Amino acid sequence: MAVMHVLAILFSVAGLSAAITAAVYWLRASRVTIHRTNVSNSDAPQLHIMNGDVAFNESSRLNSTAAVLTGIAAVLSGIGSVMGVL
């Protein structure tokens, strides 16, 4: 097996790994929960807003990581595809 084909397989496997990791991050981002309190919304609206903000920030952090990993997966898979043709 030629060296280029081995490298193509390695890049493709690395791309697959990055894609699976990105999928896990997106799954985690979609399951972020907003912590509910026993306090009424009319008694402490700031607390409810802050809980929503915390969940939103955590979800957006996970989404941004997943987006970067998806880009890496696309680049690695593209390199693997090109090297497999050569």
Secondary structure as UniProt FT lines:
FT   HELIX           3..30
FT   TURN            41..43
FT   HELIX           45..85
//
